[in-house]
């Protein structure tokens, strides 16, 4: 859980608070906090009140986007900070096409993970 920088804020167009996510996933807020703690979601502090928020693109049809947790683990193992992971996930990649976050939402997680693994080389 980190502070957001303007670069990341410019890349991510829509954010959700932890209570919003809890409602969408039909779980308690404590469960959402646990997902963040386990590295299955990235939450950053944003806005005047420095409220923890998660990119809306990480939630799809009442679930955490398939493949996100594994991708985050790969990136963390590569030494990425939360900000760097968000930047990588939301920066357009012409070879995908689109952003890695979009590819995950479109069930193209294998391609995203392959690119994340290549970063470690």
Secondary structure as GFF3:
##gff-version 3
##sequence-region A 1 121
A	DSSP	beta_strand	2	3	.	.	.	ID=ss1
A	DSSP	alpha_helix	6	11	.	.	.	ID=ss2
A	DSSP	beta_strand	15	17	.	.	.	ID=ss3
A	DSSP	alpha_helix	18	25	.	.	.	ID=ss4
A	DSSP	alpha_helix	29	37	.	.	.	ID=ss5
A	DSSP	beta_strand	44	46	.	.	.	ID=ss6
A	DSSP	beta_strand	51	55	.	.	.	ID=ss7
A	DSSP	three_ten_helix	56	58	.	.	.	ID=ss8
A	DSSP	beta_strand	59	60	.	.	.	ID=ss9
A	DSSP	beta_strand	63	64	.	.	.	ID=ss10
A	DSSP	alpha_helix	68	77	.	.	.	ID=ss11
A	DSSP	alpha_helix	82	90	.	.	.	ID=ss12
A	DSSP	alpha_helix	100	105	.	.	.	ID=ss13
A	DSSP	alpha_helix	109	119	.	.	.	ID=ss14
###
